Amino acid sequence: MKRIASLLLGLAMAAAALSGCGAQGRETAAQEFPDAVSIVLSDDGIIVDGKVVSTDESAAVHGP
């Protein structure tokens, strides 16, 4: 029983340590690529740098 508890504690600590790695990676990516464009695709539409994409085909960026 003591061995299982130690294993679970170790796994919990590893999960907690690794969960912070993803957030740090995003901050690093933003610092390394300051001119990067954020694009979010969803069923509701397309968002580029926080703005909804136009449906006007004459616009520089447009969606369906």
N, CA, C and O atoms as CSV, one atom per row, in Angstrom:
chain,resi,resn,atom,element,x,y,z
A,1,MET,N,N,0.823,-1.196,0.000
A,1,MET,CA,C,0.000,0.000,0.000
A,1,MET,C,C,0.867,1.259,0.000
A,1,MET,O,O,0.561,2.239,-0.679
A,2,LYS,N,N,1.954,1.213,0.775
A,2,LYS,CA,C,2.837,2.357,0.866
A,2,LYS,C,C,3.513,2.629,-0.490
A,2,LYS,O,O,3.744,3.781,-0.858
A,3,ARG,N,N,3.821,1.561,-1.217
A,3,ARG,CA,C,4.468,1.701,-2.519
A,3,ARG,C,C,3.523,2.362,-3.526
A,3,ARG,O,O,3.952,3.202,-4.317
A,4,ILE,N,N,2.248,1.991,-3.501
A,4,ILE,CA,C,1.251,2.572,-4.408
A,4,ILE,C,C,1.060,4.051,-4.089
A,4,ILE,O,O,0.963,4.875,-4.998
A,5,ALA,N,N,1.007,4.389,-2.812
A,5,ALA,CA,C,0.845,5.783,-2.411
A,5,ALA,C,C,2.038,6.619,-2.882
A,5,ALA,O,O,1.867,7.748,-3.341
A,6,SER,N,N,3.241,6.061,-2.766
A,6,SER,CA,C,4.439,6.769,-3.222
A,6,SER,C,C,4.408,6.975,-4.735
A,6,SER,O,O,4.774,8.039,-5.234
A,7,LEU,N,N,3.970,5.952,-5.453
A,7,LEU,CA,C,3.868,6.049,-6.904
A,7,LEU,C,C,2.856,7.115,-7.318
A,7,LEU,O,O,3.131,7.921,-8.206
A,8,LEU,N,N,1.691,7.120,-6.680
A,8,LEU,CA,C,0.667,8.121,-6.998
A,8,LEU,C,C,1.144,9.531,-6.668
A,8,LEU,O,O,0.879,10.472,-7.416
A,9,LEU,N,N,1.840,9.673,-5.557
A,9,LEU,CA,C,2.373,10.986,-5.189
A,9,LEU,C,C,3.399,11.457,-6.222
A,9,LEU,O,O,3.400,12.624,-6.613
A,10,GLY,N,N,4.261,10.555,-6.656
A,10,GLY,CA,C,5.255,10.894,-7.673
A,10,GLY,C,C,4.608,11.298,-8.987
A,10,GLY,O,O,5.032,12.266,-9.618
A,11,LEU,N,N,3.574,10.556,-9.407
A,11,LEU,CA,C,2.864,10.895,-10.633
A,11,LEU,C,C,2.163,12.242,-10.519
A,11,LEU,O,O,2.154,13.021,-11.472
A,12,ALA,N,N,1.582,12.515,-9.372
A,12,ALA,CA,C,0.906,13.797,-9.162
A,12,ALA,C,C,1.904,14.954,-9.224
A,12,ALA,O,O,1.603,16.008,-9.786
A,13,MET,N,N,3.072,14.759,-8.654
A,13,MET,CA,C,4.085,15.814,-8.683
A,13,MET,C,C,4.604,16.028,-10.107
A,13,MET,O,O,4.835,17.165,-10.518
A,14,ALA,N,N,4.785,14.943,-10.856
A,14,ALA,CA,C,5.244,15.063,-12.232
A,14,ALA,C,C,4.202,15.778,-13.086
A,14,ALA,O,O,4.552,16.620,-13.913
A,15,ALA,N,N,2.927,15.450,-12.895
A,15,ALA,CA,C,1.859,16.097,-13.655
A,15,ALA,C,C,1.803,17.584,-13.329
A,15,ALA,O,O,1.612,18.407,-14.225
A,16,ALA,N,N,1.965,17.935,-12.072
A,16,ALA,CA,C,1.938,19.340,-11.679
A,16,ALA,C,C,3.119,20.102,-12.284
A,16,ALA,O,O,2.973,21.245,-12.718
A,17,ALA,N,N,4.280,19.465,-12.308
A,17,ALA,CA,C,5.461,20.121,-12.872
A,17,ALA,C,C,5.334,20.298,-14.382
A,17,ALA,O,O,5.738,21.328,-14.921
A,18,LEU,N,N,4.779,19.309,-15.063
A,18,LEU,CA,C,4.649,19.382,-16.515
A,18,LEU,C,C,3.511,20.280,-16.972
A,18,LEU,O,O,3.538,20.783,-18.095
A,19,SER,N,N,2.522,20.487,-16.133
A,19,SER,CA,C,1.391,21.319,-16.546
A,19,SER,C,C,1.800,22.777,-16.745
A,19,SER,O,O,1.151,23.486,-17.514
A,20,GLY,N,N,2.825,23.233,-16.096
A,20,GLY,CA,C,3.301,24.604,-16.260
A,20,GLY,C,C,4.156,24.797,-17.497
A,20,GLY,O,O,4.387,25.933,-17.911
A,21,CYS,N,N,4.629,23.726,-18.092
A,21,CYS,CA,C,5.515,23.829,-19.262
A,21,CYS,C,C,4.798,24.390,-20.482
A,21,CYS,O,O,5.397,25.154,-21.240
A,22,GLY,N,N,3.544,24.037,-20.692
A,22,GLY,CA,C,2.803,24.509,-21.856
A,22,GLY,C,C,2.615,26.017,-21.844
A,22,GLY,O,O,2.789,26.667,-22.875
A,23,ALA,N,N,2.269,26.575,-20.713
A,23,ALA,CA,C,2.057,28.018,-20.616
A,23,ALA,C,C,3.362,28.774,-20.852
A,23,ALA,O,O,3.369,29.820,-21.501
A,24,GLN,N,N,4.449,28.250,-20.331
A,24,GLN,CA,C,5.733,28.906,-20.518
A,24,GLN,C,C,6.136,28.863,-21.986
A,24,GLN,O,O,6.727,29.820,-22.487
A,25,GLY,N,N,5.832,27.782,-22.680
A,25,GLY,CA,C,6.161,27.663,-24.089
A,25,GLY,C,C,5.435,28.697,-24.937
A,25,GLY,O,O,6.010,29.237,-25.882
A,26,ARG,N,N,4.170,28.981,-24.607
A,26,ARG,CA,C,3.416,29.986,-25.358
A,26,ARG,C,C,4.006,31.369,-25.167
A,26,ARG,O,O,4.091,32.143,-26.121
A,27,GLU,N,N,4.417,31.691,-23.943
A,27,GLU,CA,C,5.019,33.001,-23.697
A,27,GLU,C,C,6.331,33.122,-24.467
A,27,GLU,O,O,6.625,34.172,-25.038
A,28,THR,N,N,7.110,32.062,-24.482
A,28,THR,CA,C,8.380,32.076,-25.198
A,28,THR,C,C,8.147,32.254,-26.691
A,28,THR,O,O,8.869,33.003,-27.348
A,29,ALA,N,N,7.141,31.569,-27.231
A,29,ALA,CA,C,6.833,31.697,-28.660
A,29,ALA,C,C,6.446,33.134,-28.999
A,29,ALA,O,O,6.842,33.648,-30.044
A,30,ALA,N,N,5.682,33.783,-28.134
A,30,ALA,CA,C,5.281,35.170,-28.381
A,30,ALA,C,C,6.492,36.098,-28.357
A,30,ALA,O,O,6.543,37.076,-29.102
A,31,GLN,N,N,7.460,35.793,-27.507
A,31,GLN,CA,C,8.663,36.619,-27.437
A,31,GLN,C,C,9.561,36.383,-28.658
A,31,GLN,O,O,10.187,37.318,-29.158
A,32,GLU,N,N,9.624,35.139,-29.135
A,32,GLU,CA,C,10.496,34.820,-30.266
A,32,GLU,C,C,9.923,35.281,-31.598
A,32,GLU,O,O,10.679,35.562,-32.528
A,33,PHE,N,N,8.605,35.364,-31.707
A,33,PHE,CA,C,7.942,35.735,-32.951
A,33,PHE,C,C,6.974,36.898,-32.709
A,33,PHE,O,O,5.760,36.702,-32.773
A,34,PRO,N,N,7.481,38.098,-32.435
A,34,PRO,CA,C,6.600,39.219,-32.094
A,34,PRO,C,C,5.706,39.662,-33.250
A,34,PRO,O,O,4.676,40.293,-33.012
A,35,ASP,N,N,6.071,39.349,-34.499
A,35,ASP,CA,C,5.268,39.757,-35.649
A,35,ASP,C,C,4.292,38.668,-36.095
A,35,ASP,O,O,3.660,38.794,-37.144
A,36,ALA,N,N,4.168,37.606,-35.307
A,36,ALA,CA,C,3.292,36.493,-35.672
A,36,ALA,C,C,1.829,36.931,-35.649
A,36,ALA,O,O,1.446,37.819,-34.886
A,37,VAL,N,N,1.019,36.294,-36.495
A,37,VAL,CA,C,-0.408,36.578,-36.586
A,37,VAL,C,C,-1.167,35.446,-35.924
A,37,VAL,O,O,-0.896,34.275,-36.188
A,38,SER,N,N,-2.119,35.787,-35.063
A,38,SER,CA,C,-2.950,34.794,-34.393
A,38,SER,C,C,-4.185,34.516,-35.234
A,38,SER,O,O,-4.930,35.438,-35.563
A,39,ILE,N,N,-4.410,33.250,-35.588
A,39,ILE,CA,C,-5.580,32.857,-36.371
A,39,ILE,C,C,-6.327,31.779,-35.608
A,39,ILE,O,O,-5.749,30.758,-35.235
A,40,VAL,N,N,-7.618,32.009,-35.378
A,40,VAL,CA,C,-8.463,31.043,-34.676
A,40,VAL,C,C,-9.583,30.624,-35.610
A,40,VAL,O,O,-10.358,31.457,-36.079
A,41,LEU,N,N,-9.662,29.313,-35.880
A,41,LEU,CA,C,-10.719,28.766,-36.727
A,41,LEU,C,C,-11.722,28.032,-35.848
A,41,LEU,O,O,-11.332,27.235,-34.996
A,42,SER,N,N,-13.009,28.295,-36.049
A,42,SER,CA,C,-14.040,27.597,-35.292
A,42,SER,C,C,-15.289,27.461,-36.143
A,42,SER,O,O,-15.353,27.988,-37.253
A,43,ASP,N,N,-16.273,26.759,-35.625
A,43,ASP,CA,C,-17.541,26.608,-36.332
A,43,ASP,C,C,-18.278,27.945,-36.431
A,43,ASP,O,O,-19.110,28.133,-37.319
A,44,ASP,N,N,-17.972,28.869,-35.522
A,44,ASP,CA,C,-18.641,30.169,-35.501
A,44,ASP,C,C,-18.024,31.172,-36.465
A,44,ASP,O,O,-18.662,32.171,-36.798
A,45,GLY,N,N,-16.808,30.934,-36.917
A,45,GLY,CA,C,-16.160,31.854,-37.839
A,45,GLY,C,C,-14.657,31.817,-37.715
A,45,GLY,O,O,-14.083,30.904,-37.122
A,46,ILE,N,N,-14.027,32.832,-38.289
A,46,ILE,CA,C,-12.565,32.950,-38.298
A,46,ILE,C,C,-12.187,34.260,-37.623
A,46,ILE,O,O,-12.774,35.305,-37.903
A,47,ILE,N,N,-11.198,34.197,-36.728
A,47,ILE,CA,C,-10.734,35.385,-36.016
A,47,ILE,C,C,-9.242,35.539,-36.294
A,47,ILE,O,O,-8.467,34.608,-36.077
A,48,VAL,N,N,-8.841,36.719,-36.777
A,48,VAL,CA,C,-7.439,37.018,-37.050
A,48,VAL,C,C,-7.027,38.172,-36.155
A,48,VAL,O,O,-7.597,39.261,-36.228
A,49,ASP,N,N,-6.029,37.926,-35.307
A,49,ASP,CA,C,-5.548,38.917,-34.342
A,49,ASP,C,C,-6.690,39.541,-33.540
A,49,ASP,O,O,-6.711,40.751,-33.315
A,50,GLY,N,N,-7.635,38.710,-33.113
A,50,GLY,CA,C,-8.716,39.156,-32.248
A,50,GLY,C,C,-9.889,39.809,-32.958
A,50,GLY,O,O,-10.835,40.243,-32.301
A,51,LYS,N,N,-9.851,39.891,-34.285
A,51,LYS,CA,C,-10.929,40.528,-35.037
A,51,LYS,C,C,-11.600,39.496,-35.946
A,51,LYS,O,O,-10.930,38.667,-36.562
A,52,VAL,N,N,-12.930,39.559,-36.019
A,52,VAL,CA,C,-13.678,38.647,-36.874
A,52,VAL,C,C,-13.370,38.957,-38.332
A,52,VAL,O,O,-13.346,40.120,-38.734
A,53,VAL,N,N,-13.136,37.916,-39.119
A,53,VAL,CA,C,-12.789,38.076,-40.528
A,53,VAL,C,C,-14.030,38.486,-41.315
A,53,VAL,O,O,-15.128,37.986,-41.071
A,54,SER,N,N,-13.842,39.392,-42.254
A,54,SER,CA,C,-14.913,39.893,-43.098
A,54,SER,C,C,-15.372,38.828,-44.090
A,54,SER,O,O,-14.587,37.966,-44.485
A,55,THR,N,N,-16.632,38.885,-44.490
A,55,THR,CA,C,-17.137,37.992,-45.542
A,55,THR,C,C,-17.081,38.683,-46.904
A,55,THR,O,O,-17.448,38.089,-47.918
A,56,ASP,N,N,-16.626,39.930,-46.929
A,56,ASP,CA,C,-16.498,40.688,-48.173
A,56,ASP,C,C,-15.301,40.166,-48.961
A,56,ASP,O,O,-14.170,40.233,-48.479
A,57,GLU,N,N,-15.529,39.655,-50.148
A,57,GLU,CA,C,-14.452,39.048,-50.946
A,57,GLU,C,C,-13.416,40.056,-51.424
A,57,GLU,O,O,-12.331,39.655,-51.845
A,58,SER,N,N,-13.714,41.355,-51.373
A,58,SER,CA,C,-12.721,42.362,-51.771
A,58,SER,C,C,-11.769,42.708,-50.630
A,58,SER,O,O,-10.781,43.412,-50.841
A,59,ALA,N,N,-12.056,42.223,-49.427
A,59,ALA,CA,C,-11.177,42.491,-48.279
A,59,ALA,C,C,-9.889,41.689,-48.412
A,59,ALA,O,O,-9.867,40.635,-49.047
A,60,ALA,N,N,-8.813,42.196,-47.808
A,60,ALA,CA,C,-7.519,41.525,-47.875
A,60,ALA,C,C,-7.594,40.122,-47.279
A,60,ALA,O,O,-6.997,39.187,-47.812
A,61,VAL,N,N,-8.319,39.975,-46.184
A,61,VAL,CA,C,-8.549,38.676,-45.553
A,61,VAL,C,C,-10.050,38.500,-45.440
A,61,VAL,O,O,-10.735,39.341,-44.856
A,62,HIS,N,N,-10.563,37.419,-45.990
A,62,HIS,CA,C,-11.999,37.189,-45.909
A,62,HIS,C,C,-12.280,35.711,-45.747
A,62,HIS,O,O,-11.455,34.864,-46.088
A,63,GLY,N,N,-13.455,35.415,-45.222
A,63,GLY,CA,C,-13.856,34.044,-45.000
A,63,GLY,C,C,-15.177,33.751,-45.688
A,63,GLY,O,O,-15.743,34.600,-46.377
A,64,PRO,N,N,-15.644,32.557,-45.491
A,64,PRO,CA,C,-16.895,32.161,-46.149
A,64,PRO,C,C,-18.100,32.895,-45.627
A,64,PRO,O,O,-19.216,32.659,-46.091
